[in-house]
């Protein structure tokens, strides 16, 4: 099928790292060399229409988030500046950990007009570095004649450096290596900027280029080695790992023992049977829950959240580093925390039998799930037990759960289950959309290599904690909105009309909509998803509905949350791992203290909120992409040892370039490309199936098949299957990336 402009836009829009080369786009679209010229023509047209932007030979959806990109440089006297893509300089505060020449994402402050048009010095704030010069490069070392070449690891744009054999330092071809570049590939543009020129580069002129060479300083091992993969992902996404000495010094200075004066001014909840419920491999515990029965029926729900704001003062070294990181990043075998271990796993972690400072939300919930009252406290708690989800679920469902011996804790869990069911029923009746998309759980061996990949369970305990956290987040949001206290909100705006129309067509094609509804709101979408449960198209419906919705983000204004059907919502319950929650904690503490000093702090913070919202939203997207890549890498490593083996599975997705098959024994998906199918095939979009020429054969969602694993490329994240059994369909060999 020919490449269409809309398919190019969709391919760019669904990428979480949206800058793509034409070659990468061609892979996304399933095209070959014959479509290259057509793609180039379509890209030129989309750029001229303003729907797509071209940045240094790569393409992305035109920005609609108010941010822009530029290069960070030093002006006269070392003043920090960012030159945007038109050559205009913006004055920025001193950024942390960003070197001259790095490409950055920037949030304008005040006027949107640059200096050359408004006659004033434009100001902006650096959100995050995304590219540019580095002191070291990490990539794949390959042989090239008598020398070698360093190329990107996975899809990291196009760059390469020559590596003489004498500079390999024992590395082998195919290894992931750390290298230092000698010389420069592009110097004219940066030299012009360092000279202080604000004039844009002459149209059509290319910067001076010189051949660049590199030398290996460390060999990390082949792709798939845990340390090599971790170092490469950290480098690709510019994730800070080591904490600066000043932040560590501040963390180490806190005493383990809580001062009596601090305890005296807090609500003492140490007698309540709080418990933490987390995954078995949880690295921090920042929320604890407790449920009491009310005499008139219903429940009192306590949600206690670690009071990180008590330890991390605004603009301290700890705060600046947490702000730079934005959030913790979780990989299957390790984590990059937002706060040092002394806080994240120690003083702020709600471990059992230890006094811990908390901000507590007290909610009175009626039997029908309606919240009748909300109060907020600076508190001290002492958790009774640290439970994992499976233990808590067994107790909630009336099982033995020998690990839960305390009768008060068992009663607490039983009440929590009943409360959660009431909250859930009310939330779904109001139109909340529940995307029940399964996720992979990587089972690791001693060496950090995957031994199994299974579907992560979603027990009653998972849902109970989710409902408790949603209720607490919503209550804090409504309280801050009512008091007009500035904060960071978690917003989810309604979908665009065009996206809703596409979703409507899909839901209509599967007869999932109530014909009486003219508008497609959250309630109608939620009911359609519920009707699709258990059907072959369930996964497709969830995915298309998810893509039709806008991405949730942080904002200084309360814009509501479409998918949750909440008028006000924010994140309050994870301040150990999300900076946005820490900002909200400070806002709530200021409200509770209600003094002239606290009101002044709130007003000063309000001016920072737009920049903070942009920063933490960006950091969240980067973390999500890094975490997905880490899981994909483990999947590739796992299947690499099974090339040639046959497995049963089901068709989970259908595209014009082939069908994706989810394997029965493992939670892994791979691609059977159309080139591996006999004859010519095309996509029937109305039936979401792949049809052979003449219509004699058809591959539909949910079809049972048997496949053979034919190729796995860990460095690129590709998994190739071929079809070996399904009716009269055969299989033939072809080369094509998958998964």
N, C-alpha and C positions, 0 to 999 in steps of 0.2 A: 504493500500500500504506500502511496506517496506521502511524504511528510507534509503536514498541515500546520499553518501558523498557530492554531489553538493548541495543538499537541506540543509545540515548542514551548509555549507559555506555561502549559501545565507541567512539563518536565522541569522547567526552572522553578516553578512555584512550589513544587513538592520537595525540593531539596532543602535541607536544613543548613547546608553550606552552599549558598546560592551562586557563587562565582564559578562558572563552568567554562571550560574551553570548548570550541566547536567539536573537537574529538570526543570529549566526555559527553556532550549533548547527543552526538550521534550514537554513542553507546546506549544512553538512556532511551533513545527513540527506536533502537533496534535497527538502525540503518547501516548501510555499508558504503563503500567507496562511490557507488553510483549516485547516492543521495547527497554527497558532500556539497556539490555545486548548488543544488536546490536549497539546502540548509543555509548556505552563505547568503543567498538571495533573500530568504525569509528573514534572517537576522537583520539584514540591512533595512528591510521594510519595517520590522518591529521597532528598531532603533529610531527610524525617522518618525514613526507614529508616537514615540514617547512611552511605549509599553515596556520596552527592554532597554537596559543601559549597557554600554560597552566600556569596560575598564581594563586597560592594559591587555587587550587581546582576549579577555574573558567576558562572559555575559551574565546578567542577572535581571530579575524583575526590577522595574524602576521603583526606587524607594518611596514608601508612603508613610514612614515612621517619623519623619521630621529630622532624621539624622543625615549626615553626609560623611564622605571619606576624604582623607587627605594624607599628607606626609608630614611627620613631626620633624621640625628643624630648630636650630638655634639662630636667633637674630643678633643684632648688635648688643654687645655686653652679655651674651649668653641667654637673652630673653627667650622663653619658650614660645614657639609659633607653630601653627599648622597651616600648610599651603594646600588649599583645596584643588580640585581637578581643573579649575580655570586659572590657577596660578595666584589667586588672592590669598593673602596672609590673614590668619585669625589669631588673636592673642588668647592664650590658654593658661590656666594655672599649672604649676609644675607637676607633671604626671609622675607616678611612681613606677619605676622599673621599665621605662620606655626609652630607647636610645634614638639619637638623631638618625633620620633616614627611614624609620619604621613607618609603615602605613597604618593609619588609625581610623577608628570610627569616632565621630565628634557630634556632640549635642550643642546647638547654638544657645547662647545665653542672651536674653534681651532681644535686640533687633535681629531680624533675619537678613538684613541688608548688609552685604560686605562693604569694606571701606571704600572701594573704588566707586560705589554707587551712592552710598549714604553720606559720605564725607566724614564718617566717624570710625573710630577703631572698633571693628567687630570683635566680639568676645565669644568664646566657646569653651566647652569642657571635654577633655578626652575621655571617651567611654572605655575603649579597649584597643590594644594593638592587634592588627590582623595580618600583617605581612611586612615585607621589606628586609633590609639588611640584618644579618644575624652574626653573632660572634662564632657560632658553630652551625653546621647543617647536618641533618640526619636523613639518610636515604638508603637506597639499595645500591650496592656496589656491583657493577657489571663489567664483564670483559669486553673490550673493543679493540680488536687487533692486538698490537703489542702493548697497548696501554689499558686504561680502564675508564669507566665513566660512572659518575654518581647521579642517580635519577630519583624522582620522588617515590616515596613509600605511599601506596594507595593513590587516590585521586587528589593530588596536591598541586594542580596546575601544571605548567610546563617550565621546567628548569633543569639544567644539567651542568656538570663540571667535569672536566678531564682530570683523571687521577693517574699519574705515572705509576708504573709497576713498583718503582723504588719507594713510593709513598703509601703502599698498601699496609705496611706494618703487620704482616701476618694474617690479614683478613682474606677471606675467600670470596670468589664471585658468588653473588646471591646473598651475601651477608647484609644485615642492617648495620651501618657504621655511623660513627660521629666523625665529621670532617671539618677542617678549617680551610677556608677559601683563601687563596693567594692571588691577588690581583682583583680586578673589578669587572663585572659584565656590563654595567651601565653607569656612566659617570656624568655625562653632560647635564642631565636634568637636575641631579642633586647638587652639582657644583653651582648651577645657576641659582638654586634656591638658597644655598648657603651664602651666596654673595648678597642675598637680601632683595633680589629682584621680585617685584610683584606682578610683572607682566607675564601673561601666559605664553607658553612656548609657541613658536610660529607653527601654524597649522601645516601638517604634512611633514614636518621635520622629525627625524628619528634621532634619539640620543646616541652619542658615540658609544660604540661597543668594542670591547677587547676580549680576546679569548681568556677564559678564567680556568685556573687549575686549582685543585684542592689536594690536601694530604689527610690521610686517615689518622685520627688521634685515638680512636677506640673502636674495636670491633665488638658488637653486641650479640652476634649470633644470627642464625637464619630467622626469617619471618616465622612466627609461631612460638619462638622462645619467649617465655613470660616477660623477662626483663627487656628484651629487644622490643617487644610490642608496647610495653608500658612507656619506655623512653621515647619511642617514636610518636605515640599518641600525645604524650605531654608536649613534645616539641611541636608537632603539627598544630595543636590547638593553643599553644602558648600558655599552658597551665602552670601557675607558680606552685612549686613543691616545697622548697625550703622556706622556713619563716625567717624574717630578718632578726638579728640579735636583739634589737630593742623590743620587739614584740614578745620574744621568749623571756626576756628579763622581766617585763611587766607581768607575764603569766606566772612566773616562778615566785614573784614577790607576794602573792596572796597567801594568807595563812589558811591552813586546813580547818582550824577551829573557828566557828562562827561567834562573833562578839555578842555578849549578852544584850548590849544596847540595840543591836540590829534585830535580835529575836524579839525584844520587848515591843518594838513598834510594828510588828507583823501579826497577822492572824495566825494563831497556832492551830494547825490542822494535823499535827503529828499523831493524834489518836485515831484518825480516820484510816480505814484499810485501803489505802491507795495501792495500785499495782501498775507496773509498766508492762506493756504487751508489744513485743517487737519481733522481727525476723530472728532466726537463730544466729545469724552472723552479724547482728546489729553492732555497730561500733560506737553508738552514742544513744542515750536514753533521755530525751528532752520532754516527754509527756507522760503523765500518770493520770489514772481515772479512778473514780469512786462513785458509787450510786447508792443512795439511801431511799427507802420507801417513804412516801408522804401519807399522813393519816387519812386525808380525804381522797386518796388514790393518786396515782402518778408517781413521779420520782423527783428526787433532787440529784442532779448530775454535777459532780465536781470534776473539772478538768484543770489540772495543775501543770504549768509549763515552766521549765527551768528559767530562772530570772537571770539571763545572761547580761542584761543591761546593768545589773549591779556590779559586774566585774569589768565590762568593756565600756569605758567612758568615751563619749564622743570626742573624736579627733586625737585620741591616744594612739600610740604605735599599734596596739592591738586592733583598734577600730579602723585605722587606715589600711592595714593589711587585710582585714575582713572585708572591707569595702572593695578593695582591689580584686579579691577573689570572687566576691558576690555570692558564692555558695560552695558547699562541699561537692566533690565529684566522686561517684562511687563506681568502681570497676569490679568485675567478678572476684578478683583476688586481692584487692586492696582499695584504699580510699585516699583522697587528697582532702583533708579537712579544711574547713574555713577558719577554725580556731585551733591553736596549739593543743596537743594532747592533754596538757595539764588542766585545761578547761573543758574541752570537748569530751574527754573520757574520764575526767576527774571531778573537779569542783562543780561543774554545771550538769553533770550526768546524774540522773535521779536513780542512783543505785540503792539497793535494798538496805534497810537498817542504818541509814546515814541521814543526818539532818541536812536538808537542802533547801535553799531559797527558791521561791517560785512566785509567779503571778498566777492566781487562781481565778477561774470563771465558775460561778455558782449559778446554775440554771434550774428553775422549777418547770418541769415538763408534765403536762397533762397526759392522761391515758391515750388520747388521740394523737399524741405527738406534738401538740402545740406548746410552744415555750411561753409560759405565763409570767415569768419574771427573771431578771438577770442582775447579778451583782458581781463585783470584781474586787479582788483583794491582793495586797502584797502579803505573802504568806510564807510559812515554813512548813514543810511536810517531811515525812519519813516513810518511804515506800515499804510495803510489807513483803512484796515478792517481785522478782523479775521473771516474767513468763514469756515463752515464745508462743506464736500464734497457734500452733498445733495443740499445745498444752491447754491454752485458754479455750479453744474451740471444743476440745473433748469435755472439759468441765461444763461449758455452756450447754452442751447437748446431752448432759446427764451421764457421761462416761465415767470411768474409774478415775482417770487423771490423778494418779498417785502422787505426782509432783505438787499438786495443789491440796495440801493437807489441812490448811487453816480453814475452819468452817466459815469464818467471817469473809475470807477471800472468795470461797466458793459461792456464798450467798451474793456477794458483790458481783461476781461474774454472771450469775443467773439473772440478776436484775438488769445488768448491762445489756444482756441479750434481748430481754423483753423491751427495754427502752429503745434500743437500736431499731428493732422491728417497727415500733410505733413511729419513730422519726423517719424511717425509710418510707413507710406507707404514705405519710403525709407529704414528704418531699416529692415522691413520684406522682402523687395525685395533683400536685401543683405544676407539674410539667418538667421536672428535672430529667435530663438525659443521662442515661447510664451506659457508657461504652464498656461492655464486658469483653474487651479484647485481651486474649491470653498473652502472657509474657513468658519468656524463657528463663529457666533457672539452670545455671551452669553448675554441675557437680564437679568439683576439682579434686585431683589426687594430691599426693604429698609434694610433688614437684611443681604444682601450680598448673598442671595440664588437665584439660577436661576429660573426665571419665564417663560422663553421661550428660545429656541435655534433656530436661523434662519441662513440662508446663508448670509454671509456678502456681501453687494452690491459692484459692481465694475462699477462705473458710468464713464461718459465721463470725469468728473473732476479727478477721480482717474488716468485715463490713461494720462490725460494732465500733471498732476504733475509728474507722472512717466517718461514721455518723456522728460520733462524739466530737471529733475534731471539726467537722463541718459546722456543727451547732455552735461550738465555741468561737470559731472564726467569724461566723455571721453575727453573733451577739456582740463581739468587740467592734465589728464594723458599724453596726447600727448605733452603738453607744458613742463612738467617735464622730459619726455623721451628725447625730443629734446634738452633740456638744460643740460641733463645728471646730473640732481639733484637727489640724493638718496631719495627714498620714499617707502611707502608700497603700493603694487599693489594688486588689487583684481583679482585673476587669476582663470581661469577655463580651465583645460587642456583637450585635446580631449579624448574621451573614449578609453578604451583598445579594441583591435580587437575582443576578445571573447565576450565582452559586446555588441559591435556593431552587431555581427553576430546574437546573441540572439534577439536583437531588430529587425533586418531585418526579421527574421523568423516570428515574431509577426505581423509586418506591412504587410508582404506578405500574411499571412493567412487571413487578412481582406481586401486584395486588395487595399492597401493604398499607394503603391509605384509606381512611374513611372518606368516601366521596362527598359527604356533607360539609367538609371543611374547605372553605375557599382559601384561607391563609395557612401557611406552613410555619407554625410556631414551634416552640420547644416541646409542648405537650404532644402535638401531632407527630413530631420526629421521634419522641420517646416511645409513643405507642407503636409506631412502625417498627422500631428496633426490637421491641418486646415481641411483636408478632413474628419477626424473622428468627427468633431464638429457636435453635434446633434444626433449622432448615439448611440446605446446602449453601444458600446464598447469604447466610448469617454473617460470615466474615466480610464478604464484599459490601453488604449494606452498612456494617459498622465502619469500614474503611472509607467508603464514599461519603457517608454522613460526617465523619470526622474531618475529611478534607474540605467539605463544603463549609464548615464552620471556620471562623477566624481563629487565629492563635491567641490564647489567653496571654495577658501581659500585665505588667505593673504600671500604674498611673497615679499621679498626684490627685486626680479627680475621681470621684465615685461615678462610674459609668454603668454599674450593674453587671450581673453575670448571666448571660443568655443560657448557657448549658445547664447551670444549676437552678435557673429561674429564681434568683435572689436579686432583690433591689440593691443590696449592699453586701460586699464581701471583701475580705482581705486575708492575708496569711499571718497568723499569730502563733501557731503551735510548734514551729521548728526553728527557734532562734539560734540553736547550735549550728545548724547547717544552712540557713538562709538569711542573708543580710536584710532582706525586706522585712522579715519577722522581727529582727532586732530593732529596726526603725519603728515598727508598730509598738513594740514593748515600751520604747522610750515615750511614745505618744501617750500610751495608756498610763504609764507611771506619772507623767506630767499632769494628766487629768485627775488622777487619784490624789496627788499631793496638793493640787489647786492652790498654788502660791504665786506671788508676783514673779519669783525666779522661774518657776516651772512654766508660767505663761510666756515669759520672755524667751525661754528655750524653745518653746513650740513655735513661736513666730520666726525665730532665726532659722529653725529647721525647715519651715515652709518654703523659704527661698531656695533651698537645696533640693527639694523633692523632685522637680522635673528632671534634673540631671541624674539623681539617684534612681529614679524609675527607669530611665533609659539604660543606665549602667547594669542594674540587676536583671533587667529583661534580656539584655545582650548576653550577660554571663550565664544565665539560665539556658539560652539556646546553645551556647558553646558547650556547656556541660552535658546537655542532652545528646548532642551529636557525638561527643567523645565517648559517652557511656554506650551509645548504640554501636559505635565502631568497635569498642572493646568486646561486646557480646558477639558481634559478627565475626571478629577474629577468632574467638574461642570456638564458634561453630565451624569455621573453616578448618581450624587445627584438628577438631574432632573428626570431621569427615575425611580429612586428608589421609588418615590411616585406613580408610574404608573404600578407597577408589577401586572400582571393579566389582564391588559387592552389589547385590540386588536387595531392594526393599519395597514393601508395599506402602502405598500412600493414597492421598486424595488430591484432586485438583483444587487448589486453594485460591488461585487468582488466574485470570485470563487476560492476556494483552495481545496486541497485534504481532509481537515478536515471539510469542510462545505462551506456554502455560507453566505456572508455578505449582510445584507439587510439595505438599507437606507430608513428611514421612510418619508412618505409624509408630515405629519404635522410639523415635527421637523427635524433639520439638525443633526440627530443622526444615528449612524450605530451600528448594533449588529450582533452576529453570530448565525446562525442556524447550530448546529453541526450535522455531519452525524449520530451521535448516536440518534439524535432526528428525524431522517427520517426512514420510514419503509423499512426494507430490507438492502441490502448491496449496497453501492455506491462507485464509483471511479471517479477520475478526468480524463476527456478527454482533454489533453493539447492542442491538435490541434484545437478543437472548443471552448476551454475555458468554458467548461460546466461540471456539475456534473451529472453523468449518473448512473442509477440504474442497478443492475445486470440483464442482458438480454436486456438492452437498451430500456425498455418500457417507462421509465420516464426520463426526463432530465430537469435540472435547468440551464438556460443560463443567461448571462448578460442581464439586462434590463427586465427580466421576472417580471410580476406583481404578487404580493403575498399579503397575509394577514398573519400577525404574532401575536403572543401573547408574551408579556414580561414576562418571567418566573423567572428570577433571576438577581439581580444586586449586585455586591460586590464592594463597593466604595474603600475599602482598597487595593484591588488588581486591580481595574480598569477593571472588567469583566462585560459585558452585555450579557445575554443569551436570545435568542428568540427561539420560536418553531413555526413551520409552521402549520397554522390552515386551510388554504384554498388555494388550487391551483389544479384545475382539480380533479383527483382521489387520489392525495397524501394525506395521513393522517399525524398525528403527534403522536409521542410517547415520553415518558419522558426519559431523561438521564441527567447526570451531566457533564457539560463541560464549561470551561471558554470561554468567547468570547471577542469581541471588544478590 
